[in-house]
Amino acid sequence: MAVETQEEVKAIARYIRMSPFKVRRVLDQIRGRSYREALIILEFMPYRACEPITKVLRSAVANAEHNNGYDPRDLVVTQAYADQGPKLRRFRARAQGRAYQIHKPTCHITVAVAPLLEE
């Protein structure tokens, strides 16, 4: 049974106020899974990153359904990755007039789906 994919359809969420390392931990769990399976996994995982990832996944499937006419039941998560976005720099007051920099990371989440073809 050879498995191939058709054209991928993707969705991107940019400037999410979350560390890309924490987002990747969740994305690793849904990569290669079917749409339904990925939604179930995201629903019951205890991480804060699940909410924006669920939104991006639903958006990618909506794009595939609306723009390409794919059936959501046939879709599989082919790509899921988080790139680092710009860091927000904030300052914390410290003793003797010093200031320490605090980095608040952001990330860009990309999820691509494609229908699974079986020959």
Number of C-alpha atoms within 10 A of each C-alpha: 5 6 8 11 14 10 11 18 24 22 21 19 17 15 16 18 17 18 19 20 14 13 23 16 14 21 22 12 14 24 18 15 16 20 21 13 14 19 17 12 16 19 13 9 13 10 13 12 21 19 12 16 24 18 13 21 26 17 19 23 26 19 17 24 15 11 10 12 10 17 14 18 12 14 24 24 25 20 18 24 18 24 16 17 18 13 15 11 10 11 11 9 10 9 7 6 6 9 12 11 10 12 12 13 18 20 21 20 25 20 27 24 30 26 23 16 12 9 6
